[in-house]
Amino acid sequence: MDLDLEILDPKDFPKVYDIAKEAFPPSETRPYEEARALLDDPQFNIHVVKSEERKIGGFLVIWDFPTFNFMELFAIRKNMRGLGLGSAALKLYLKDTSQPLILEVESYDTPIAKRRIKFYERLGFTLNDINYLQPPMRENAPDVPLMVMSHPEPIAENRQEELTAQIFRTVYGVDEPLELLAT
């Protein structure tokens, strides 16, 4: 599949936000203005997935940290799913970065959550022994129980607390994880 990953042109932000609204429940996305304001943060990047026809087919929201990258969101437009676009986009991103990539998956024991974990495992990700509650992304939204996956290898136990704290400080704006969940 021929596709490109490009850093978001700010004029395309509304299209990307529409894909996020289509792919995630409101409790897992930031309000529009708050998300748009992050475009000014040098650590925050949106990589737009463009199809052969140059249509925006999805996106990866990546936070660049000194020793790793963190993927906050990854979505493919609903009518373009199942065509291999997501796998191809993530493989392209992984090929172009030298940093380890960390992401979160829902810890629910549902068929969708299990399928999502298997998708990432097929791409070389490892499910780590790190579980926590994601702080609410909106007022009155629930916390979301999450597990952490990493590529190309598991996160060393002596680095888990440091990486989690960095994600919570920068991405969620809180000093420490709300609650680390027992595994």
C-alpha positions in Angstrom: 0.0 0.0 0.0 1.4 3.4 -1.0 0.9 6.0 1.6 2.7 8.9 3.2 3.1 10.2 6.8 3.3 13.9 7.0 3.4 16.4 9.9 0.0 18.0 10.1 -0.6 21.2 8.3 -2.6 23.2 10.9 -5.4 24.0 8.3 -6.1 20.2 8.2 -6.6 20.0 12.0 -10.5 20.0 11.8 -10.3 16.9 9.5 -8.1 15.1 11.9 -10.2 16.0 14.8 -13.3 14.7 13.0 -11.5 11.3 12.6 -10.7 11.4 16.4 -14.4 12.0 17.2 -15.3 9.1 14.9 -12.8 6.7 16.4 -12.8 7.5 20.2 -15.5 8.2 22.8 -15.5 11.8 24.1 -14.0 10.7 27.4 -10.8 9.7 25.5 -10.3 12.9 23.5 -9.5 16.4 24.4 -12.0 19.2 23.7 -11.3 20.8 20.3 -9.7 24.1 21.5 -7.5 22.3 24.0 -6.4 19.8 21.4 -5.8 22.6 18.8 -3.7 24.6 21.3 -1.3 21.6 21.6 -0.1 22.3 18.1 2.1 25.0 19.6 3.9 22.5 21.9 7.2 21.5 20.3 7.0 18.0 21.9 3.5 17.4 20.3 3.2 16.2 16.7 0.4 14.9 14.6 1.5 12.6 11.8 -1.2 12.5 9.1 -1.7 9.3 7.1 -2.3 10.2 3.5 -3.5 7.6 1.0 -2.3 7.2 -2.6 -5.0 9.7 -3.6 -3.6 12.2 -1.0 -6.7 11.9 1.2 -6.3 12.1 4.9 -7.0 8.5 6.0 -5.9 8.8 9.6 -3.3 10.1 12.1 -0.8 9.3 14.8 -0.5 11.8 17.8 3.1 11.5 19.0 4.8 13.2 21.9 8.6 13.4 21.5 10.5 12.8 24.7 14.3 12.7 25.0 14.5 8.9 25.3 11.2 7.6 23.8 8.2 8.7 21.9 4.6 8.3 23.2 1.7 7.7 20.9 -1.4 9.3 22.5 -3.8 8.5 19.7 -3.8 6.5 16.5 -6.9 6.3 14.3 -7.8 5.4 10.7 -11.0 6.9 9.2 -13.8 4.4 9.6 -14.5 3.9 5.9 -10.8 3.1 5.3 -10.3 0.5 8.1 -9.5 -3.1 7.2 -7.4 -2.1 4.2 -4.0 -2.4 5.9 -3.6 1.4 6.1 -3.1 1.4 9.9 -0.5 -1.4 9.8 1.3 0.3 6.9 1.2 3.7 8.6 2.6 2.4 11.9 5.3 0.4 10.2 6.3 3.5 8.3 6.5 5.5 11.5 8.5 2.8 13.3 10.9 2.6 10.4 11.5 6.4 10.5 12.2 6.7 14.2 15.2 5.6 16.3 13.3 6.1 19.5 11.3 3.4 21.3 7.6 3.9 21.0 5.2 3.6 24.0 1.4 3.5 23.7 -1.6 2.7 25.8 -4.4 0.2 25.2 -7.6 -0.2 27.2 -7.4 -2.9 29.8 -10.9 -4.0 29.3 -11.4 -7.7 28.7 -13.5 -7.2 25.6 -13.1 -8.6 22.0 -12.2 -5.2 20.7 -9.5 -4.6 23.3 -8.1 -8.1 22.7 -8.1 -7.4 18.9 -6.3 -4.1 19.4 -3.6 -5.7 21.6 -3.1 -8.5 19.0 -2.8 -5.8 16.2 0.1 -4.1 18.1 1.7 -7.4 19.0 1.8 -8.4 15.2 3.7 -5.2 14.7 6.3 -6.1 17.3 4.9 -4.4 20.4 5.1 -5.9 23.8 2.5 -5.7 26.5 4.3 -4.4 29.7 3.3 -5.0 33.3 2.2 -1.4 33.7 -1.4 -0.6 34.3 -3.0 2.7 35.4 -5.9 5.0 35.2 -5.8 7.7 32.5 -6.9 11.0 33.9 -10.2 12.3 32.4 -9.6 14.2 29.1 -12.8 16.2 29.7 -14.7 17.5 32.7 -16.9 14.9 34.3 -15.4 12.1 32.1 -14.4 8.8 33.8 -10.9 7.7 34.3 -9.9 5.0 31.8 -8.0 1.9 32.9 -5.0 1.4 30.6 -2.1 -0.9 29.9 1.2 0.1 28.4 2.7 -1.5 25.2 6.2 -0.7 23.8 8.3 -1.2 20.7 10.8 -2.6 20.0 11.2 -4.2 23.4 9.7 -4.3 26.9 10.2 -1.3 29.2 12.9 -2.2 31.8 11.5 -2.4 35.3 13.9 0.2 36.6 12.6 2.7 34.0 8.8 2.1 34.3 8.2 4.7 37.0 10.2 7.4 35.3 8.5 6.9 31.9 5.1 6.8 33.5 5.7 10.0 35.5 7.0 11.8 32.4 3.8 10.8 30.4 1.5 11.9 33.2 3.3 15.3 33.7 3.6 16.2 30.0 0.6 14.5 28.3 -2.0 14.6 31.1 -0.7 17.6 33.1 -0.7 15.8 36.5 2.3 15.3 38.8 1.9 11.5 39.1 -0.3 8.7 38.0 -3.7 8.8 39.6 -3.5 5.2 40.4 -1.2 2.4 39.4 -3.3 -0.7 39.1 -2.2 -4.1 40.2 -1.8 -6.7 37.5 
